[in-house]
Structures are given as structure tokens and as C-alpha cells.
Amino acid sequence: MSIAAFRADLGDIPVEDHPRIVQQRSRDHYWYSPVLKAKLDHVTAEIVVSPRSNDEVKTTLAAAYKHGVAITPRGAGTGNYGQAMPLSGGAMLNLMSMDKVLDIKKDRVRAQAGAVLEQMDHQTKAAVGGELRFHPSTYRMASIGGFIAGGSGGVGSVRWGGLRNLGSILGMKVITCEAEPRELDLEGEDILKVAHAYGTNGIIVEAEMPLAPAHDWVDMIVGFDSFIAAARFAEAVALQDGLLVKEVSSYAAPIPEAYFNRHKPYIKAGQSVVLIMVAPVSAAAMTLFTSHHKGEMLYRSDRASEEELKRLPPVYELAWNHTTLRALKVDPTITYLQTRYPTIDHVQKIVDLLGDELPMHIEMTRQDGIVTFAGLPLVRYTTEERLEEIIRIHEDNDCNVFNPHRYTLEEGGMKRTDQKQLDFKREADPRGILNPGKMVAWENPDFDFGAGKAWLFDGLNPVHAA
Ligand SMILES: Cc1cc2nc3c(=O)[nH]c(=O)nc-3n(C[C@H](O)[C@H](O)[C@H](O)COP(=O)(O)OP(=O)(O)OC[C@H]3O[C@@H](n4cnc5c(N)ncnc54)[C@H](O)[C@@H]3O)c2cc1C
């Protein structure tokens, strides 16, 4: 691997090699996990390349292929499993200079990979009154390419499901990493070859996404005396066909009073809460529904003063993984899990078993037409062994865990090879240049996911030159 020879082939494509800046750009939010923090703290690339066009991406990938330089793509770097960390060093490929919205139609938008989600919505709202169906809570920073390659769903998933569902991504343009990189247009089922593949098998340069009608969403916070009452109410809201909502999530005490700093004045000690984003047309009905369920309306953004609105973040920035971020700011020993609870009884069981060691946070999401409990519980971390035990307690009680303390696709996901993604890597990245170490099936096809051991990328080796 020769970075100097690689760099010489890049011409006037912008690069950065100041070690401190390169190290900053080599990191994502891996530090949410004490396990990943210990494993990945030292990881850094040697250079950051910032292409401005598809042709410059192709030039960069051809040079990387020729000189055996590992390439790790990066959007805003807000992923939190170390997905965007360059385990083999080499180059970070920063896509954020390719940030244009290319085309807006009544029901869809096409943008370059580095377009920021909030900026996309500004433009589509102004042009056609539409907005992305769902977005991560990192909406104000995250790129569309990074969301597709590294994310799963978020605010809006209670209505629209996740990125994995057919129809959630309409099309992508992807560039391969070969001697002569190709531009491929992926549609339909082919999208799943590259979506949520951490950039291991192609660089996304454009994406086309469906739009939903935009609304001036009203934020609400509803208080309950017990967490189970809050979780039952959240489920009931998500099931109401006539209530147009974009976000419904429940939080066990003491999360709201301990970690939602700016909203603290609205929350009583010991209260569990439900956060809601509701369309103005459904706000009155939601208030009625809340009183039927004996919830206490603690805050409504449509009744807030100008001064309050300036001071308070939107409720989606308390939700999803922003909950973990807010807890970490107050208590650095906190970490989290990603879980799925089949029913409210499973939620109750886990709350009873783990109590305040696992302050519960549940996002209501829709999956194949069914409203499900997607857990993002906080964990009061003590040791890695205890964390594993908490995971086992979930699994023993038929609750899935998507382990956020692993940096590989498989271990953080379904713990099995995604054959389509592996086959596409063979075609689009034959030398294994793209984001090395993140796809176990490529590095070690015989790895046994059932053996209960974490997979470790072999020494974070450099990629060898051609
Ligand atoms: C506070 C907080 C809250 C979050 N909430 C959510 C949430 O609600 N839902 C959710 O799904 N995620 C969430 N995340 C994770 C993350 O913010 C999102 O997935 C986000 O969309 C990632 O976008 P990014 O531009 O920051 O991508 P990055 O972090 O830069 O990259 C993510 C992955 O995609 C790869 N990649 C980036 N760009 C490309 C490209 N153009 N082509 C190929 N591969 C590429 C990277 O190598 C990496 O593997 C959260 C994270 C934090 C820290």
C-alpha cells in the first residue's frame, strides 16, 4: 500500500492529511459502546479524500484499487457501531462535498449521497409540500448516503417501516471499486445488495427516495405514573388509524427527569413519559385520546411561547439514539442495547427482571403491517460479561437483540451471511478494498456465529498492493 503513489494519482481532488484532522474524520459515535471504545480507539486513516463528482469518485477508487489502499466511505460520521472507522487505515472517502438535490417530483426526490436529510426536506417542502417518509434523529447532520448504508429507520418508522422494506428506497447509483470503476443504477430488489452494507460493496453516489406529505408536526410529551401505563398508551396511539403521527416512544423513569435536561421543568419526579409527533389535524383528537388513557399532557409545542420554542430541542432529538446521547452527557457510564419485544408482556418481563439496571426506552415502529416494540434501553454498564448476560436474558425470554457493541454487519444484525451482499462484493469490490473488516462473510466465511465469540478482524492488516 503506497499512500504517496495513491495520492499522486488523485490530481486536484481535495485531500487532507493533517493527522489530527484525519483522526477526527476516522471516527464515528463508536464511543457509545464501552466495548467498541476499547477496541477501536486507536483506529485512524492516513488521508481523507473529498471528491466533488462521480468522476472524482471513480478516479479515487481506481487509484485505491491500483495501489491497494483501503477506502472507508464517510458521510457525517454519526453512525454508532464503528461502521465508518477505517480498520485497515488507508483513506477516508468523504462524500459530504457531493450534497446536491438533483431532482424533485411530487412523490420522490433524488439527491447526491452527501445531501443532508434536513436540507433535502427544506427543498422538497418548498417545491412540492413533501418530506422524507422517515429519518434518523440525526436528521440535521446525517447524509442520505450514510443513512442508506449505515442506518435502519427512525422518526416516521411508526407509519412507514424501515429502509429494509421494499419501496423505502427507489433507486441508487453506485460506483464499483475495480481497475475501471463502473457506475451502476440499482432498482427494485437489487437495492438490498448495497443498502445497510456499511459501504463494503460499493460507493453510493446518488439515491432516490419516496416522499410523504409534509406537516408542521406538533411535539407532545405525555406523563404517566408507571412505565407500563406509558408503554401501553404508546402502543395504543400507534394502533389508532385516525391519528396521524410521525413519532411515538416511551421512556421509563428516571430517564425523562434525569436526562432530558431542557424539558425537565415540564416533568414531575418519578414520571415515565411518551413522546409524540402528531400532525396539526390530529392534535385535538390526540388530546382527547390522552385523557381517555389518563395521561397527563405535560408539553405541546403548538401551545409553547416563542421563547420556549427557541430554548427546547424538537422531541425527536430526545428520541431514538439521542436518548443515549443525552444520558451519556449526564452519566458517562451509561450504554445501550437495541432490542425487539414481541409484545407488551415481553416488555413487562424484561422490566421486572432488570429494573433500573436497564432504564427502558421503546420506539413504536411498524413492521410488515404490525406495530412492534423496538427497544433502545439504556444500560447501567458494569462489565462486558454482565452486558453479555443482559443480552442472554433477553434471548432466553424470546426478545431479539441487535448487538450495538459489534462493528461487523453480521454480528450487529441477524448473525448470518447476507448472500446477496456478499455476491455483490465479489463483483463490485473484488480486492476487498472497501471498508475492510466489516463483513465477516468476506473475511472469514467459516466463522461460527453460534459459538458465542466476538469476531475480531485479523490484526487490522493493511490491504496489499496489486
Ligand atoms: C444521536 C444519534 C442518533 C441516531 N439515531 C438514529 C436513528 O434514529 N435511526 C438510524 O437508523 N440511525 C440512527 N443513528 C445512526 C446514524 O446517525 C444514522 O444511521 C445516519 O443516517 C448515518 O448517516 P451519516 O451520514 O452520519 O453516515 P456515516 O456515519 O458517515 O456512515 C454510516 C455508514 O455508511 C457508510 N457510508 C457513508 N456514506 C456512504 C456512501 N455514500 N456510500 C457507501 N457507504 C457509505 C460508512 O462507511 C458507514 O459504514 C443515530 C446516531 C446517533 C449518534
The ligand as a MOL file (V3000), in Angstrom:
LIG
                    3D

  0  0  0     0  0            999 V3000
M  V30 BEGIN CTAB
M  V30 COUNTS 53 58 0 0 0
M  V30 BEGIN ATOM
M  V30 1 C -27.5090 10.5910 18.4710 0
M  V30 2 C -27.6860 9.5590 17.3880 0
M  V30 3 C -28.9700 9.2090 16.9820 0
M  V30 4 C -29.1670 8.2680 15.9350 0
M  V30 5 N -30.4410 7.9270 15.5780 0
M  V30 6 C -30.6180 7.0500 14.5480 0
M  V30 7 C -31.9310 6.7040 14.1140 0
M  V30 8 O -32.9300 7.2250 14.5940 0
M  V30 9 N -32.0440 5.7990 13.1030 0
M  V30 10 C -30.9630 5.2650 12.4710 0
M  V30 11 O -31.1280 4.4690 11.5390 0
M  V30 12 N -29.7110 5.6010 12.8520 0
M  V30 13 C -29.5170 6.4750 13.8600 0
M  V30 14 N -28.2470 6.8190 14.2490 0
M  V30 15 C -27.1170 6.3390 13.4410 0
M  V30 16 C -26.7440 7.3520 12.3150 0
M  V30 17 O -26.8650 8.6780 12.7680 0
M  V30 18 C -27.6370 7.2540 11.0920 0
M  V30 19 O -27.7050 5.9510 10.6040 0
M  V30 20 C -27.1940 8.2140 9.9820 0
M  V30 21 O -28.1360 8.1870 8.9670 0
M  V30 22 C -25.8300 7.9190 9.4050 0
M  V30 23 O -25.5560 8.9130 8.4340 0
M  V30 24 P -24.0850 9.5220 8.2990 0
M  V30 25 O -24.0920 10.4510 7.1230 0
M  V30 26 O -23.6260 10.1040 9.5650 0
M  V30 27 O -23.2860 8.1980 7.9510 0
M  V30 28 P -21.8360 7.7210 8.4560 0
M  V30 29 O -21.8380 7.5010 9.9170 0
M  V30 30 O -20.8090 8.6370 7.9050 0
M  V30 31 O -21.7350 6.3300 7.7010 0
M  V30 32 C -22.5610 5.2470 8.0640 0
M  V30 33 C -22.0880 4.0030 7.3050 0
M  V30 34 O -22.3180 4.1610 5.9130 0
M  V30 35 C -21.1020 4.1330 5.1570 0
M  V30 36 N -21.2690 5.1760 4.1370 0
M  V30 37 C -21.4210 6.5130 4.3450 0
M  V30 38 N -21.6530 7.1300 3.1690 0
M  V30 39 C -21.6360 6.1680 2.1990 0
M  V30 40 C -21.7980 6.1850 0.7880 0
M  V30 41 N -22.0530 7.3140 0.1170 0
M  V30 42 N -21.7060 5.0130 0.1160 0
M  V30 43 C -21.4680 3.8490 0.7710 0
M  V30 44 N -21.3070 3.7860 2.1110 0
M  V30 45 C -21.3930 4.9260 2.8150 0
M  V30 46 C -19.9930 4.3650 6.1560 0
M  V30 47 O -18.7940 3.7290 5.7920 0
M  V30 48 C -20.5890 3.7230 7.4020 0
M  V30 49 O -20.3800 2.3460 7.3400 0
M  V30 50 C -28.0410 7.7060 15.3060 0
M  V30 51 C -26.7540 8.0510 15.7230 0
M  V30 52 C -26.5670 8.9650 16.7530 0
M  V30 53 C -25.1690 9.3310 17.1530 0
M  V30 END ATOM
M  V30 BEGIN BOND
M  V30 1 1 1 2
M  V30 2 1 2 3
M  V30 3 2 2 52
M  V30 4 2 3 4
M  V30 5 1 4 5
M  V30 6 1 4 50
M  V30 7 2 5 6
M  V30 8 1 6 7
M  V30 9 1 6 13
M  V30 10 2 7 8
M  V30 11 1 7 9
M  V30 12 1 9 10
M  V30 13 2 10 11
M  V30 14 1 10 12
M  V30 15 2 12 13
M  V30 16 1 13 14
M  V30 17 1 14 15
M  V30 18 1 14 50
M  V30 19 1 15 16
M  V30 20 1 16 17
M  V30 21 1 16 18
M  V30 22 1 18 19
M  V30 23 1 18 20
M  V30 24 1 20 21
M  V30 25 1 20 22
M  V30 26 1 22 23
M  V30 27 1 23 24
M  V30 28 2 24 25
M  V30 29 1 24 26
M  V30 30 1 24 27
M  V30 31 1 27 28
M  V30 32 2 28 29
M  V30 33 1 28 30
M  V30 34 1 28 31
M  V30 35 1 31 32
M  V30 36 1 32 33
M  V30 37 1 33 34
M  V30 38 1 33 48
M  V30 39 1 34 35
M  V30 40 1 35 36
M  V30 41 1 35 46
M  V30 42 1 36 37
M  V30 43 1 36 45
M  V30 44 2 37 38
M  V30 45 1 38 39
M  V30 46 1 39 40
M  V30 47 2 39 45
M  V30 48 1 40 41
M  V30 49 2 40 42
M  V30 50 1 42 43
M  V30 51 2 43 44
M  V30 52 1 44 45
M  V30 53 1 46 47
M  V30 54 1 46 48
M  V30 55 1 48 49
M  V30 56 2 50 51
M  V30 57 1 51 52
M  V30 58 1 52 53
M  V30 END BOND
M  V30 END CTAB
M  END
